[in-house]
């Protein structure tokens, strides 16, 4: 039976993630009208030595976003890359991968950064690494700059930028260490599943 619901075409885990981050963004706006202290204190990810750090923040931070543009770009990337990866892997493996990248990204930021973090960008970096590893020669058409680029080169460029930005931190409001942590987590998990180095020599 045909359906007019555009969400029905999106695989379930990806669809649920998109719904969750949109709903949480709406809650953020509602709580912001009352000062936002509850969300900021308990759901934002803080450095591990911060008095407001709680273990569940290693997951909850990913459901929050700093702006509508932040939400849009993360949601767009999850829809575009995550849908294809979920179709290929199936719900279970894809779900494990997303959760691992969220936690790995969060741990990297909590342990190595002195600032808090929000957003699912770290998991997005993990998805980009997965896409580049599985379909390295697939052409991605960039918007800025407007050029076609093979996925493997796109991922390498992003990883290099994340690494350089992590070792040369700037006060730009971007959690570069979290991005790098998500990318590394995604790479290592795929290598583990493939039984390749560093898990098998």
C-alpha atoms as one frame of an Amber mdcrd trajectory, in Angstrom:
protein
   0.000   0.000   0.000   1.365   3.408  -0.949   1.746   6.102   1.671   2.086
   9.863   1.400   4.149  10.025   4.587   7.700  11.090   3.532   9.109   9.736
   6.819   8.029   6.222   5.849  10.768   6.109   3.208  13.470   6.733   5.828
  14.757   3.564   7.571  13.574   3.246  11.192  16.700   3.996  13.228  17.578
   7.011  11.092  13.967   8.184  11.236  13.830   7.877  15.026  17.091   9.799
  15.413  15.768  12.613  13.240  12.533  12.767  15.207  14.427  12.726  18.523
  16.767  15.600  17.665  13.888  17.724  16.325  11.738  17.065  19.413  14.649
  17.821  21.741  15.387  21.046  19.863  11.788  22.123  20.430  12.159  21.316
  24.144  15.346  23.382  24.202  13.459  26.375  22.839  10.676  25.908  25.396
  13.096  25.622  28.317  15.089  28.568  26.971  12.093  30.757  27.704  12.485
  29.863  31.397  16.238  30.276  31.484  17.196  26.832  30.172  19.063  25.936
  33.355  17.640  22.404  33.584  18.726  21.425  30.053  22.079  23.182  30.401
  22.922  21.584  33.726  21.857  17.981  33.127  21.910  17.301  29.370  24.820
  19.294  27.935  28.117  17.380  27.957  30.649  18.875  30.373  34.332  17.989
  30.857  34.709  14.970  33.093  36.198  17.023  35.954  33.397  19.588  35.840
  31.021  19.597  38.855  28.024  19.350  36.502  29.313  16.270  34.649  27.025
  13.220  34.764  27.620   9.925  32.875  24.335  10.101  30.951  25.554  13.295
  29.296  27.719  11.066  27.075  24.463  10.317  25.236  22.101  13.201  25.948
  24.422  15.873  24.532  23.961  14.394  21.052  20.224  15.102  21.112  20.789
  18.837  21.682  21.793  21.486  19.148  23.069  25.007  19.447  21.024  26.519
  16.623  18.528  25.723  13.902  21.350  25.685  11.326  23.332  23.243  13.503
  20.282  20.987  13.676  19.590  21.263   9.945  23.062  20.306   8.758  23.372
  17.399  11.186  19.896  16.164  10.348  20.567  16.473   6.619  23.821  14.471
   6.916  22.147  11.763   9.005  19.335  11.487   6.479  21.632  11.460   3.439
  24.424   9.176   4.668  22.741   7.348   7.549  19.804   6.143   5.452  22.072
   4.452   2.929  24.276   2.918   5.610  21.277   1.623   7.566  19.816   0.043
   4.416  23.162  -1.678   3.868  23.911  -2.779   7.444  20.437  -3.268   8.864
  18.926  -1.728  11.968  20.925  -3.580  14.629  24.451  -2.960  13.365  23.618
   0.585  12.360  22.122   1.316  15.777  25.204  -0.074  17.529  27.432   2.043
  15.297  25.544   5.274  15.972  25.520   4.741  19.748  29.226   3.845  19.758
  30.106   6.987  17.786  27.986   9.173  20.080  29.675   7.777  23.191  33.153
   7.756  21.633  32.741  11.339  20.520  31.452  12.327  23.949  34.285  10.606
  25.787  36.873  12.336  23.614  35.372  15.727  24.388  34.821  15.027  28.098
  38.389  13.778  28.587  40.362  16.022  26.258  38.478  19.306  26.059  37.889
  21.966  28.663  34.594  23.143  27.128  31.160  21.579  26.919  29.524  20.144
  23.817  26.127  19.632  22.222  25.091  18.067  18.942  25.258  14.776  17.089
  28.093  16.004  14.842  30.548  13.433  16.243  28.277  10.587  15.134  27.886
  12.332  11.758  31.666  12.220  11.372  31.520   8.514  12.189  28.889   8.036
   9.472  31.012   9.948   6.970  33.986   7.707   7.763  31.775   4.623   7.345
  30.451   5.899   4.020  33.954   6.654   2.777  35.214   3.214   3.818  32.336
   1.317   2.234  31.898   3.367  -0.926  35.294   5.070  -1.360  34.835   5.882
  -5.049  31.292   7.198  -4.772  31.166  10.832  -5.899  29.905  13.405  -3.421
  28.824  16.751  -4.844  29.888  19.494  -2.474  27.974  22.731  -2.076  30.918
  24.863  -0.881  33.007  24.701  -2.990  30.646  23.399  -5.734  32.794  20.523
  -6.943  32.462  16.718  -7.161  34.764  14.752  -4.868  35.228  11.043  -4.248
  34.020   9.973  -0.806  37.440   8.695   0.295  39.065  12.069  -0.376  36.196
  13.938   1.241  36.569  11.895   4.430  40.358  12.305   4.494  40.015  16.086
   4.144  37.432  16.243   6.949  39.591  14.058   9.216  42.663  16.223   8.618
  40.690  19.403   9.336  39.265  17.876  12.545  42.739  16.772  13.658  44.385
  20.123  12.980  41.525  21.981  14.653  41.774  19.675  17.690  45.457  20.324
  18.295  45.064  24.036  17.567  41.801  24.822  19.379  40.042  28.089  18.672
  37.191  29.760  20.418  34.835  29.131  17.481  32.126  27.242  19.367  32.821
  24.008  17.455  33.666  20.793  19.329  36.502  19.691  17.042  37.741  17.061
  19.501  34.269  15.510  19.554  34.277  15.384  15.740  37.648  13.662  15.718
  36.522  11.260  18.458  33.456  10.253  16.454  35.508   9.718  13.314  38.107
   7.580  15.104  35.422   5.549  16.881  33.670   4.859  13.578  36.920   3.821
  11.897  37.976   1.509  14.724  34.566  -0.154  14.972  34.486  -0.910  11.238
  38.035  -2.260  11.398  36.968  -4.459  14.328  34.001  -5.814  12.396  36.238
  -6.436   9.386  38.886  -8.074  11.626  41.545  -5.766  10.249  44.351  -3.788
  11.968  44.681  -2.805  14.721  42.499  -5.778  15.716  44.150  -8.402  13.513
  47.627  -8.343  12.035
